Amino acid sequence: MKKPRKCLNCKEPLQGRVDKKFCDDYCRNSYHNSTMRERNNCTRNIIHTLQRNRKIMADFLQEKSTSAKIMREDLLNHGFHFGYFTHITKKSGKQIYCVFDLGYYYKKENEIMLVSVSL
Ligand SMILES: [Zn+2]
């Protein structure tokens, strides 16, 4: 026996065409709106974390300086999230983790070099 198909939005049983997913336009719209809202919340949180990471790096680098040597704990103490970066680039054999236009690479296990990267 086939399971009765249900509306993805209100979970009411569906009638009519086999490929139907929603009762009507209202259900289709509210389903897509809530899906988009969740997706937007997710991207907003990630963007926020990336922006905070960039701010922390910029504060350490300060205005005109293009590089700064710091300890890994310094970044952690300021709430830096190491899992969040925008891309990885290579320069003179070093793997640089970038957060937008700023990056870092490991000098030693606990020692980090902050650099500004040209995009
Ligand atoms: Zn419905």
Boltz pocket constraint, residues with backbone or C-beta under 6 A from the ligand:
constraints:
  - pocket:
      binder: B
      contacts: [[A, 7], [A, 8], [A, 9], [A, 10], [A, 11], [A, 12], [A, 22], [A, 23], [A, 24], [A, 27]]
      max_distance: 6.0
